[in-house]
Amino acid sequence: MTEIRFYHLQKSSLDQALPQILEKALSAGHRVHVRVPLDEDAKRLDAALWTYRDNSFLPHGMALDKAAKDHPIVISTTPDNVNDATMIVLTQGCVEESLDAYTLCCEMLNGGVAEQITAARQRWKIYKDKDYAVTYWAQDEQGRWAKKA
């Protein structure tokens, strides 16, 4: 069954926090599907993943790329799992109807957007009622992730 993690962004933006999570995902052998709501978000995140660190980059591409199925990380505005990902990252309030294809789902919550937090609380309850393993992660004062539940 899919493990679900809620990451509550309080000290960093998505563009700052996501690369760390993606690096860990790749080192654990995951292929990743990153869902964003809008094309502009996909383009911004694409640029951020190429430039987040001077001496490194995360191998990724966009869902519409001809070679999308070969990318270990795909950024998409649709639910299509074009790279056979085992992990999905849902951003900015995106939801996924079926998590069956994934072993891990990470929901990234912007702490400054009350609607995202309210909706996440509702999804938490739904996931728990379906017996998913659900955890909550928050950022400490230095921006590091700490498991809370």
C-alpha positions in Angstrom: 0.0 0.0 0.0 1.2 3.5 -0.7 2.9 5.5 2.0 1.8 9.1 2.2 3.8 11.9 3.6 2.6 15.5 4.1 5.5 18.1 4.0 4.4 21.4 5.5 6.5 24.2 3.9 7.1 26.8 6.6 10.7 28.0 6.1 11.4 27.3 2.5 9.6 27.7 -0.8 8.7 24.6 -2.9 11.6 25.4 -5.3 14.0 25.4 -2.4 12.7 22.3 -0.5 11.8 20.0 -3.3 15.4 19.3 -4.6 16.4 17.8 -1.3 13.4 15.5 -1.3 14.1 14.5 -4.9 17.7 13.7 -4.3 16.7 11.3 -1.5 14.1 9.8 -3.7 16.6 9.1 -6.5 19.1 7.7 -4.1 16.4 5.3 -2.8 15.8 4.1 -6.4 12.5 5.9 -7.0 11.3 7.3 -10.3 9.3 10.4 -9.6 6.2 12.1 -11.0 6.0 15.8 -9.8 2.5 17.2 -10.3 2.0 21.0 -10.6 -1.3 22.8 -11.4 -0.1 25.1 -14.2 2.3 25.1 -17.1 4.0 28.2 -15.7 4.6 26.2 -12.5 6.1 23.4 -14.4 8.5 25.8 -16.3 9.5 27.5 -13.1 10.2 24.2 -11.3 12.1 22.9 -14.4 14.4 25.9 -14.2 14.8 25.5 -10.4 15.9 21.9 -10.7 18.6 22.7 -13.2 20.0 25.6 -11.1 19.3 24.8 -7.5 23.0 24.1 -6.8 26.1 25.3 -8.7 27.8 21.9 -8.8 24.8 19.6 -9.3 21.5 19.2 -11.1 18.7 16.7 -10.8 18.1 14.7 -14.0 14.5 15.4 -15.0 12.3 16.5 -17.9 8.8 17.6 -18.7 5.9 15.2 -19.4 5.6 16.5 -22.9 9.2 15.8 -23.8 9.6 13.1 -26.4 11.9 11.1 -24.0 9.7 11.7 -20.9 9.4 8.0 -20.3 13.2 7.8 -19.9 13.5 10.6 -17.3 13.9 9.6 -13.6 11.9 12.7 -12.7 9.0 14.1 -14.7 7.2 17.4 -14.1 3.6 17.3 -15.2 0.3 19.1 -15.0 -1.6 15.9 -15.7 -2.1 12.6 -13.8 -0.4 10.6 -16.5 2.5 8.6 -15.1 4.6 8.7 -18.3 7.9 7.6 -16.7 6.4 4.7 -14.7 7.2 6.5 -11.4 7.0 4.8 -8.1 6.7 8.1 -6.2 4.4 11.0 -6.8 4.9 14.6 -5.4 1.7 16.6 -5.3 2.3 20.4 -5.1 0.1 23.5 -4.7 -3.1 21.6 -3.9 -2.9 19.0 -6.7 -4.7 15.7 -5.9 -4.4 12.3 -7.3 -7.5 10.1 -7.7 -5.6 6.8 -7.6 -2.4 6.2 -5.8 -2.2 2.5 -6.7 0.7 3.0 -9.1 2.9 4.6 -6.4 4.7 3.2 -3.4 5.2 6.8 -2.0 3.1 9.9 -2.3 4.5 13.3 -0.9 2.1 16.1 -0.6 3.9 19.5 -0.4 1.8 22.1 1.6 2.5 25.8 1.5 2.1 26.9 5.1 1.0 30.4 3.9 -2.0 29.1 2.0 -4.9 28.3 4.4 -6.9 26.5 1.7 -4.1 24.0 1.1 -3.9 23.2 4.8 -7.6 22.8 5.2 -7.8 20.5 2.2 -4.8 18.5 3.4 -6.5 17.9 6.7 -9.5 16.4 4.9 -7.3 14.2 2.7 -5.4 13.1 5.8 -8.6 11.8 7.3 -9.6 10.1 4.0 -6.2 8.4 3.8 -6.3 7.3 7.4 -9.8 5.9 6.9 -8.4 3.8 4.0 -5.6 2.5 6.2 -2.8 4.2 4.4 0.4 4.8 6.4 0.4 8.6 6.8 3.0 10.9 8.3 3.4 14.6 8.7 6.7 16.4 8.3 7.4 20.0 9.3 10.4 22.3 9.0 12.4 23.2 12.0 14.0 26.7 12.5 16.9 25.7 10.2 14.5 24.4 7.5 15.3 20.7 8.1 12.5 18.2 8.0 11.3 16.7 11.2 8.7 13.9 11.4 5.8 14.9 13.6 3.2 12.0 13.3 
